[in-house]
């Protein structure tokens, strides 16, 4: 997720020569979860990278992530969990941004001491949650932006939302922006698994299959105990059947035979896949970094 910081000039408009960026991404996909269309902006503007949803990611991967980002020239990185009521790292965000701005060319900042910020990023990485978390932390106020566990909750640019008193800081919440073309199937599946793309556009069964592959590849076998499997499996139909049986997710079907219509009950694989994916996104299958 990008947050673009604009300094308001003396006439109240955005000064394009005074722009700072906070780049936010889902920590589970720190490399795949970025929009390459923003890369040119990152290359020429000072920016702070915030990796959100820290509660869902494998914390042991933090140093590897930092090393990869450092090779790309990213120096200022902050890890957050915006849904937590008290996140110490969220408290660091405003001071870090203020310091970045104060140590770079400020241009027309003698007359105006307020900051106007635009939050930009791919869908469902926590843009609205970040705004609400900053308000809760700095102003002791409730949420001002709607949040949800699927992409597309924010459908239009909202009015300015104050998130800090000193310094006086406002944010603009915006819809998530995906690149017009995803570079690879692998990247697309990671985005879909993390809820950046609507499930039905890819298919719950396809996402569930990729999830099982990813868990096995990373040695995360928490699903075995959770769904009462005897051992890890790479057969998604077998796993979904066990999930459906355990959760009593069934559906009635009708078959036409030579002796008449027969009605029976079979496992609901779609419902099982839906539950499997949601369990992953809630962190119930273990902490995972897909990149």
C-alpha positions as CSV (number, residue, x, y, z in Angstrom):
1,X,0.0,0.0,0.0
2,X,1.3,3.5,-0.8
3,X,0.6,6.5,1.2
4,X,1.5,9.6,-0.8
5,X,2.3,12.7,1.3
6,X,1.5,16.0,-0.3
7,X,2.5,19.4,1.2
8,X,-0.2,22.0,0.7
9,X,1.3,25.2,-0.8
10,X,0.4,28.7,0.2
11,X,-2.7,28.7,-2.1
12,X,-4.0,25.5,-0.6
13,X,-3.1,23.3,-3.5
14,X,-0.8,20.3,-3.6
15,X,2.8,21.2,-4.3
16,X,4.1,18.5,-6.6
17,X,7.7,19.3,-5.8
18,X,7.1,18.4,-2.2
19,X,5.9,14.9,-2.1
20,X,6.8,12.1,0.3
21,X,5.6,8.5,0.2
22,X,4.6,5.8,2.6
23,X,4.5,2.5,0.8
24,X,2.4,-0.1,2.6
25,X,2.1,-3.8,1.7
26,X,0.8,-7.0,3.1
27,X,3.8,-8.6,4.9
28,X,2.7,-12.1,3.7
29,X,3.5,-10.9,0.1
30,X,6.1,-8.1,0.6
31,X,7.3,-8.5,-3.0
32,X,4.2,-9.7,-4.9
33,X,1.9,-7.2,-3.2
34,X,3.1,-4.1,-4.9
35,X,1.9,-2.3,-8.0
36,X,4.9,-1.8,-10.4
37,X,3.2,1.3,-11.8
38,X,4.2,3.1,-8.6
39,X,7.8,2.1,-8.9
40,X,8.9,5.1,-10.8
41,X,7.5,7.3,-8.0
42,X,9.4,5.3,-5.4
43,X,12.7,5.6,-7.3
44,X,12.7,9.4,-7.1
45,X,10.8,10.2,-3.9
46,X,11.8,9.6,-0.2
47,X,9.5,7.0,1.1
48,X,8.7,4.9,4.2
49,X,7.7,1.3,3.6
50,X,5.1,-0.1,6.0
51,X,4.5,-3.9,5.9
52,X,1.1,-4.5,7.4
53,X,-0.7,-7.6,8.7
54,X,2.3,-8.6,10.7
55,X,0.1,-10.9,12.8
56,X,-0.4,-13.2,9.8
57,X,3.3,-13.4,8.7
58,X,6.1,-15.6,9.8
59,X,8.2,-13.2,12.0
60,X,11.4,-15.4,11.4
61,X,11.4,-14.1,7.8
62,X,11.8,-10.5,8.8
63,X,15.5,-10.3,8.3
64,X,15.3,-11.9,4.9
65,X,12.7,-9.5,3.8
66,X,14.8,-6.5,5.0
67,X,17.8,-7.8,3.1
68,X,15.8,-8.2,-0.1
69,X,14.3,-4.7,0.3
70,X,17.8,-3.2,1.1
71,X,19.1,-4.6,-2.2
72,X,16.3,-2.6,-3.9
73,X,17.4,0.6,-2.1
74,X,14.6,0.6,0.5
75,X,16.0,1.8,3.9
76,X,13.0,3.0,5.9
77,X,10.8,0.1,6.9
78,X,8.1,-0.3,9.5
79,X,6.1,-3.4,10.4
80,X,2.6,-3.0,11.7
81,X,-0.6,-4.8,12.7
82,X,-3.3,-2.1,12.2
83,X,-6.1,-4.3,13.6
84,X,-4.5,-4.5,17.0
85,X,-5.9,-2.1,19.5
86,X,-2.5,-1.0,20.6
87,X,0.4,-1.4,18.1
88,X,3.6,0.3,19.3
89,X,4.8,0.5,15.7
90,X,1.8,2.5,14.6
91,X,2.8,5.1,17.2
92,X,6.1,5.4,15.3
93,X,4.6,6.2,12.0
94,X,3.7,9.9,12.3
95,X,7.1,10.8,14.0
96,X,9.0,8.9,11.3
97,X,7.1,10.7,8.5
98,X,7.6,14.1,10.2
99,X,11.3,13.4,10.5
100,X,11.5,12.4,6.8
101,X,9.8,15.6,5.8
102,X,11.8,17.8,8.1
103,X,15.1,16.4,6.8
104,X,14.3,16.9,3.1
105,X,13.6,20.0,1.1
106,X,10.3,21.5,2.4
107,X,9.8,24.2,-0.2
108,X,6.8,26.3,0.8
109,X,6.4,24.9,4.3
110,X,7.1,28.2,6.2
111,X,3.4,29.3,6.0
112,X,1.7,25.9,6.4
113,X,2.5,23.3,9.0
114,X,-0.2,20.8,8.2
115,X,0.2,17.7,6.1
116,X,-2.3,16.3,3.6
117,X,-1.7,12.6,2.8
118,X,-3.2,10.3,0.2
119,X,-3.3,6.5,0.9
120,X,-2.7,4.5,-2.2
121,X,-2.2,0.7,-2.7
122,X,-3.4,-2.6,-4.0
123,X,-6.8,-3.8,-2.6
124,X,-7.3,-5.3,0.8
125,X,-3.9,-4.5,2.3
126,X,-5.2,-2.4,5.2
127,X,-5.5,1.2,3.9
128,X,-8.7,2.0,5.8
129,X,-7.4,0.0,8.8
130,X,-4.3,2.1,8.8
131,X,-6.3,5.3,8.9
132,X,-8.5,4.0,11.7
133,X,-5.5,2.8,13.7
134,X,-3.8,6.2,13.4
135,X,-6.9,7.9,14.6
136,X,-7.3,5.5,17.5
137,X,-3.7,5.9,18.5
138,X,-3.2,9.6,18.1
139,X,-6.6,11.1,18.6
140,X,-8.4,8.4,20.8
141,X,-11.3,8.4,18.3
142,X,-13.2,5.7,16.5
143,X,-13.0,4.5,13.0
144,X,-13.7,6.9,10.1
145,X,-13.3,4.5,7.2
146,X,-15.2,1.3,6.5
147,X,-13.1,-1.9,6.6
148,X,-13.7,-5.4,5.5
149,X,-12.0,-8.8,4.8
150,X,-12.4,-8.5,1.0
151,X,-11.3,-6.0,-1.7
152,X,-13.5,-3.2,-2.9
153,X,-14.8,-1.9,0.5
154,X,-13.6,1.6,-0.4
155,X,-15.1,2.5,-3.7
156,X,-14.3,6.3,-4.0
157,X,-11.9,8.8,-2.6
158,X,-13.2,10.0,0.7
159,X,-13.0,13.4,2.4
160,X,-10.0,14.4,4.4
161,X,-9.7,12.4,7.7
162,X,-7.7,13.8,10.5
163,X,-5.2,11.3,12.1
164,X,-3.0,13.5,14.2
165,X,-3.2,16.8,16.1
166,X,0.5,17.6,16.5
167,X,1.6,17.7,13.8
168,X,-1.8,18.4,12.1
169,X,-2.1,15.6,9.6
170,X,-5.0,14.5,7.3
171,X,-5.4,11.3,5.2
172,X,-7.4,10.6,2.1
173,X,-8.7,7.0,1.8
174,X,-8.8,5.7,-1.8
175,X,-9.8,2.5,-3.6
176,X,-7.2,-0.2,-4.1
177,X,-5.3,-0.1,-7.4
178,X,-4.1,-3.2,-9.1
179,X,-1.8,-3.1,-12.1
180,X,-3.7,-3.7,-15.4
181,X,-1.6,-6.8,-16.1
182,X,-0.2,-9.2,-13.4
183,X,3.3,-10.3,-14.4
184,X,2.9,-14.0,-13.7
185,X,0.4,-16.7,-12.7
186,X,2.4,-17.2,-9.4
187,X,2.0,-13.6,-8.5
188,X,-1.6,-13.6,-9.4
189,X,-2.3,-16.6,-7.1
190,X,-0.5,-15.0,-4.2
191,X,-2.6,-11.9,-4.6
192,X,-5.8,-14.0,-4.8
193,X,-4.9,-16.0,-1.8
194,X,-4.3,-12.9,0.3
195,X,-7.7,-11.5,-0.7
196,X,-6.4,-8.8,-3.1
197,X,-8.5,-10.2,-5.9
198,X,-12.2,-11.2,-5.5
199,X,-12.4,-14.9,-4.9
200,X,-15.0,-15.7,-7.5
201,X,-12.8,-14.2,-10.2
202,X,-10.2,-16.9,-9.7
203,X,-12.4,-19.6,-8.1
204,X,-12.4,-20.8,-4.5
205,X,-11.3,-24.3,-5.6
206,X,-8.3,-23.0,-7.4
207,X,-7.3,-20.7,-4.6
208,X,-7.7,-23.5,-2.1
209,X,-5.5,-25.8,-4.2
210,X,-2.8,-23.2,-4.3
211,X,-3.1,-22.6,-0.6
212,X,-2.6,-26.4,0.1
213,X,0.5,-26.3,-2.2
214,X,1.9,-23.3,-0.4
215,X,1.4,-24.7,3.0
216,X,3.1,-28.0,2.1
217,X,5.9,-26.2,0.4
218,X,6.6,-24.1,3.4
219,X,6.2,-27.0,5.9
220,X,3.2,-25.4,7.5
221,X,1.1,-28.5,8.5
222,X,-1.3,-26.9,11.0
223,X,-4.2,-27.8,8.7
224,X,-3.6,-31.5,9.5
225,X,-4.5,-31.1,13.1
226,X,-7.2,-28.5,12.6
227,X,-9.2,-30.7,10.2
228,X,-8.4,-34.1,11.7
229,X,-6.3,-35.4,8.8
230,X,-4.0,-38.4,9.5
231,X,-1.1,-36.8,7.6
232,X,-0.3,-34.0,5.2
233,X,-1.7,-34.4,1.7
234,X,-1.3,-32.8,-1.7
235,X,-4.7,-33.9,-2.8
236,X,-7.0,-30.9,-2.5
237,X,-10.1,-33.0,-3.1
238,X,-9.2,-35.3,-0.2
239,X,-8.5,-32.3,2.1
240,X,-11.7,-30.5,1.1
241,X,-13.7,-33.7,1.7
242,X,-12.3,-33.9,5.2
243,X,-13.0,-30.3,5.9
244,X,-16.6,-30.7,4.7
245,X,-17.1,-33.8,6.8
246,X,-15.7,-32.2,9.9
247,X,-17.7,-29.0,9.5
248,X,-20.8,-30.9,8.3
249,X,-20.8,-28.9,5.0
250,X,-23.0,-30.9,2.7
251,X,-25.4,-30.4,-0.2
252,X,-28.3,-32.3,-1.6
253,X,-28.0,-33.4,-5.2
254,X,-30.5,-35.2,-7.5
255,X,-29.4,-37.9,-10.0
256,X,-31.6,-39.1,-12.9
257,X,-31.3,-42.9,-13.3
258,X,-33.1,-45.6,-15.3
259,X,-35.3,-46.3,-12.3
260,X,-36.2,-42.7,-11.5
261,X,-34.7,-39.7,-9.7
262,X,-32.5,-40.4,-6.7
263,X,-31.7,-37.7,-4.1
264,X,-28.6,-37.9,-2.0
265,X,-26.2,-35.9,0.1
266,X,-22.6,-35.2,-0.8
267,X,-19.8,-33.0,0.7
268,X,-20.0,-29.3,-0.2
269,X,-16.5,-28.8,-1.6
270,X,-17.1,-25.1,-2.4
271,X,-18.1,-24.3,1.2
272,X,-15.1,-26.3,2.4
273,X,-12.8,-24.4,0.1
274,X,-14.3,-21.1,1.4
275,X,-13.7,-22.1,5.0
276,X,-10.1,-23.2,4.2
277,X,-9.2,-19.9,2.6
278,X,-10.8,-17.8,5.4
279,X,-8.9,-19.8,8.0
280,X,-5.7,-19.0,6.3
281,X,-6.5,-15.3,6.1
282,X,-7.3,-15.2,9.8
283,X,-4.0,-16.8,10.7
284,X,-5.6,-20.0,11.9
285,X,-3.3,-22.2,9.7
286,X,-0.1,-20.6,11.0
287,X,2.0,-17.5,10.1
288,X,3.1,-17.6,6.5
289,X,5.2,-15.4,4.1
290,X,4.5,-16.4,0.5
291,X,7.4,-14.5,-1.1
